[in-house]
Amino acid sequence: MGGLGCGVSVVAALFAILGLLPLLGWLNWFTTLPAALLAVLLGFLGVLQDEQRAISLLALVAGVTILAWAVFRLSIGAGII
C-alpha cells in the first residue's frame, strides 16, 4: 500500500505543479485533489497494516502536504483560476 501511495502522491504532485500555471487552477479539482486524497488513504492504510511503515508514512505525509497545497492554491484563485 505504501509504494502505491507514494506513486499516487508523485502523480498528484505533477498535476499540482501543472495547476500552478495561470488559468489551469481548475485542474486541481479534477486531478490533484482526488489523487492526493487517494495517496492519503493508501498511506494511512499502509501505516495501519504495518507493512513498509516508512514508505507508508512518506505517502501519508506527501499526500497531506499536496492536499494542503492544492486547497491553498484553489483558495487564492477563488477555486477557478
Buried (B, 14 or more C-beta within 10 A) or exposed (E): BBBBBBBBBBBBBBBBEEBEEEEEBBBBBEBBBBBBBBBBBBBBBBBEEEEBEEBBBBBBBBBBBBBEBBBEBBEEBEEEE
